[in-house]
Amino acid sequence: MVTTFICSTGTSAAKILQMKPPQFQQWIEQQNDVEAAAEALFQEFRDLEPSGENLQKKLSAEIHSLVRMKLDSRDRVLLLSSSTDDGYCCALAVAKYLQHHWQVDVTTEKIPELQVKDAEAFRREGVVRFVKRVITEINNYGNDNAILNPTGGFKALVPYTVLIGMLKGVVCRYIFEQSTTVLDLPPLPVEFKRSQFEAYRELFEKIERDTDISKSEWEAQIPYNQRKWFDALIEEIGDRVTLSAIGFLFLDEIRNASTFVPYLSKVALDECFNNLNQLDECNPIQFLERVSRSQEAFRQAEHINLGNGVRWLKPGRTTDRYLVSIEGWQLLVWRAIREDEIGKDYPNQIKVNPNRERRRYAPFVRIDEYLAAQMLK
């Protein structure tokens, strides 16, 4: 499987020159351009083998971490650098090294306003652009095929990268300085109040479309007692309101859900707990939670697509089958049956029209909320 490593990139590649940051900047300016400086920097460490003491003391944090993460020639690497010449120079040099030693597909991109001289621009523009670019890459290649690597670059980007991993269901891997151990941060099943966000989705999309709105319009649309919940999702600039990096991340997850929240119809609820649970080696709740968290797991479980947004899921060699549909971020489970009871012709015997039969199957209950309620009894 081809893995896409998405890496924030810093200036640790320049340590081979043993220069302080101001000296390194002057050194770059003495070259013909940034590309020429990157080539000259690459030549300084090109022949160093990516192993042993070289990894920890001479090569960059990005190279060190990718080696520990088992980079393969079939993989892809996206290096996201600061908007500064020293950051971009180092990213280009790292790309050259990766191509030289692994012949790997590497893309290097400079993120505007990702710099430290203007803290406001860093937060309001640089971080937002960084988050958008990472989201685009994940949406293009799939959350199961991506790994987030915030080892290099600004440490202020680490919490944003980890949050992206949690919400988008992507593994995040990190190596502390001078360590040889990869810290694996799995995509925890983090859930935010999607319904509360969904209620104001049009307003957030308007802010995205128009760049900002007036503070008076924001306050007119959002009740006072709910504004605190949205604090992290917006930035106030004078009398204008725009989306923060986290706001863009949440909006994208509503539009392009990479993980789903499973809901059981009253019929499926009864079938799961009073029928399927009686089977050996059958755990319907565990299965539904697994396919909800992973796009790849969902694709592997898809057995029959009925063509109207409804499909049958099949866990494997067991006899349990699940009739589901996807509505935004919700995985609606309409039926949960046993093939050994219904017969192999179950797709023709059991059909659902979501538009016409919803009342018959309602209410749909969130699995996690149902289980929590059962524990309190």
N, C-alpha and C positions, 0 to 999 in steps of 0.2 A: 504494500500500500504506500502511495506517495504521501508524505507528510509535508505540510507547509509550516515552517518555523517563522513566526512573526516576532521580530526582535527590535526592541528599542536599542539605539546605538549611541555610545558615548565616545570619549577621546582616549580610552586606555590603550589603543593601538600605538599612540605616540610615545608611550613610555620607553620604547626601544631607543628613542633619540636622547633620553635623559635630559629633557628640557622642561623648564617651568612653563605654564600656560602662556604667559606673555611672550616668552622666547619662541614657543612653537608657532604662535600667531605670526610673529615677525618672520620666521622661517618660511611659512607658507607664502607670505607676501613677496618673498625674494624669488619664488619660483615664477614661471610664466603664467600659470593660472592654477586653480584648485586641482584640476585633473592631473596636471604635471606634478604638483606636490604629492598627490595620492600615489602616483607611480613611483616617485622617489622614496616615499615612505614605505611602500610595499617592498621595494628592493632591499630595504634594511632588514626585513624579517622573512623574506620569501623562502629562503632555504632552511629555516628552522623547522624541525620535525614537530608535528603537533602531538607531543607526548612529554611525559616526565616533567622536569623542572621548567621546560619551555612554556608549558601550558600555564603554570602558576605564576611565573616571574617575568616572562618575556613577551608572550603573545597576549592579545587583547582579551577582555572579559567575554566578548561575543564568541570568539574562536574557542576559548576554554570551555564555555558552557555548551556550545554545540557539539564539541567532541564528547563531553560527558553525557550528552543526550543522544548519542549514537547517530550522528548525522550520516546519511547515506547518499551516494551519488544520484539516486533516483529522487531525492527530496527537493523541495523548493525552499528558498530562504528569502524573506523580505526584511531588509534592513531599513529602519526608519530613523533618520538622523535629525539632529537639530538644524535650525535654519542658519547656523553660523558656519563660516568657512572651515574652522578647525574640526567641527563635528562631521561635516560632509566629507572632508578630506579623509578622515579616519574611516568612515563608512565605506568609501570607495576603495580604500586600501584593504580593508577586511574582505570586501567582495572579491577583489583580485586574488587574495590568498585562498579563499574558499574555492574559487574556480580553478586555481592552480593545483590544489591538492586533492580536490574531490570531483572536479568537473561538474559541479552542481549548478543548478539554475538559480541565479541570484539576481534580485531586483533591489536597487538602492534608491530611496526617495527622501528628499528633503522636506520636512514639515514646517511650513511658514509659522513664524512667531514662537517656535519652540526654542527658547533662549532664556537666559537668566538676568539680563540687564533690565528688562521691563516686566516686573512680576504680574501686573494687571494684564498685559498682553499675553503673557504665558498662560494664565488661567483662563481668560476669556476667549482667546483665539487658538493658541498653540495646543493646549490640551484638548479643546473641542475638535480641532482638525486631526489630532492624533487618534482620538477615539473613533471619529468617523472613518478614518482610513483603515483602522483595525477591523471595525464592523464590516466594512465593504469586503475585505479579504475573507473574513469568516463566512459571509453570505455567499461569496463566489465559490468557495471550495468546500464548504460544509464544516460544521463544528467538530465532527468526528475525525476530520483530516487535518486539523490545525493544532498547533501547540504554541502557546504564548510564552515568550522568553524575555522577561524584563530585567535580566541580569545586568546588561549594559545600559548606559544612558542615565538620564536624570532620575534620581531616586523618588522624586515627587510623582513620577508616572507609575510606580509600582502599585499603589492602591487602586488606581484607575484600571490598570491591566488586570489585577486580580478580580475586580468587580465585573469587568467584561467577561472574564472566564466563568464566573459564577452565574451570571444572567444568561449568557449564550451557550452554556454547557461545554466549555472548552477547557482542556487541561492547561494549567499554568505551571511552568517549571522555572526554578531559580537556583542560582549557586551564590553563596556568600563569598566575599573576598577571601582568598587564600584557602578556601575549602575545596575538597574534591568530591563532595557529596551533593547530589542533585536533590533539592527540596521539591517534592511533587505536591502541588496544590490541586487536588481533583475538583471537577466542577460540582460543587456542593449544590444540593437541591434548594437553592434560595428562591423564595417566592415573595413578590411584592404585591401590593393591593392593586392588581390589574384592573379590577372593576372600577375602582376609584379614579384611576388614571384614564380609563376608557371613557368615563363620563365627560371628561374635558379634552378628549382627543382632538376635536375640531379646533379648539383654541390653540393647542400646542402645534398643530399642523399649520395654523395661520401664522404663528410666531416664526416657525421654521421658514415658511414661504416668504414672509415679508421681512425677515431678519429680526424684527422686534415689533412690539406694540407699546402703546402708552401705558404708564402705570395706572392711570385712571380706568382704562379699559380692563386691565388685569383685575383690579379690585372690584370692578362691577361684575365680572364673570365668576370670580372665585369667592365664595362666602368667607367671611372673616375667620370663622372657626376651622376652616380647612386650609388656610394659607400656610400655616406652619408645616403641614405635611409636604407641601410643594417647595419649601425653601431650597432644598438641595438641587432642585431641577431647573432653577432659573437664576439669572444674574440681573441685578438692578443697576443700570447705568444712568444716573441722573433720574429723569422722569420717564425712562424707557425700560422695558423688560424684554430680555432675550433668553434663549435656552442655554443652560450650562452644559458641560460635557456629559454629566449624568443624565440631564434631561434628554439629550439626543440619543443616548444609549437606551433609556427607557422607551422613548418613542419608537425607535427601531425594533425593539423587542415586541412591542405591541403589533407593529406592522408585519414583521417577519419573525414570528415566534420560532425560535430554535428548540425550545422545550415547551411541552404542553402540560396543562393541568387536567388530570382525568376526572370525569364526572360520570356517575352511574345513574341510569334511569331507574325508576322504582322497580321495573321488571328485571333489569340486569342485577340490581342490588340483591333481590331475592334469589336469583339464579346463582350468583357468586357465593353467597353465604349459606344457602340451604341446599345446594346441589354440588357445584364444582368443588367446594371445600371438602367434600366427602371423598374425593378421589385421591389416591396415593400419588405423590410427586406432582401435585397440582396446587399452585399458589396463585390464584387469579390476581390478587392485589399486587403482589410482587411483580408479576409479569406486566401488568398495566402501568405501573410506576416506571418500570425499566424502559418500555417503549415510549413513554412520555418524555423521558429525559434524554433520549438519544435518537437522532434522525436515522442513523445507520441501523439501530436495533428495530426501529419502526419499519424501515424498508425490508429488512430481513424477515420480519414477521408478517408482512403483507402477503396474503394468500390469494384472495380474489377481489379485484376491483370491479364493483358493480356499475361504475360509470356515472353515477349521479351524486358523487361526493361520499358515497357509502362504500365501505370495504370490509371484508372479513380478515381478521388476524388469526394466525395459527402459530402457537408457541414453538412447536416442534413435533415430536412423535407422540405427544399426549393427545387426548381426544377433545380437549376444550377448544372452543372457537368463540371469537368475539366480533360482533357486528358494530362497527364504529364509524363515526364521521368527525371531521375537523371543522370547527368554527372559530376562526381566529386563533387564539391561544388555548382553546378548550378542546379536549379530546372527549367527545360524547360517546359513551358506551350504551348502545341501545339494547343489545341482547348478549347473553353469555351462555352458550349451550354446549351440549355434549354430542359429538358426532355419533358415538356408539348408541345413543338413545334416538336421535332424530333420523339418522341414516346419512349415507354419502350424498344424497340429493338435497341436503339441508339448504344450500344457497337458493334453490328454487322454491323450497317450502317456506322459508322464513325471509320475508322482505319487509323493508321499512321505507316509507316516504317521509323524510324529515319535515317537509313543508306541510303535509296534511295530517300526520299522525302524532305530532308533538304532544298534544294534550293527553293522548292515551298513555304515553310513556312518562310524562312529567309527574313529579318534579325530578330533576337531575341533581344528584347530591355529590359534592366534592368528596373524594375518597378520604383525604387527610382529615377533613372536618368530621366526617362520619366516624372514623376510627377514634378521633379524639373524644367525641361525644360518648362513644361506647366505653372508653376507659374511665370516664367520670361516673358511670352508672354503678 
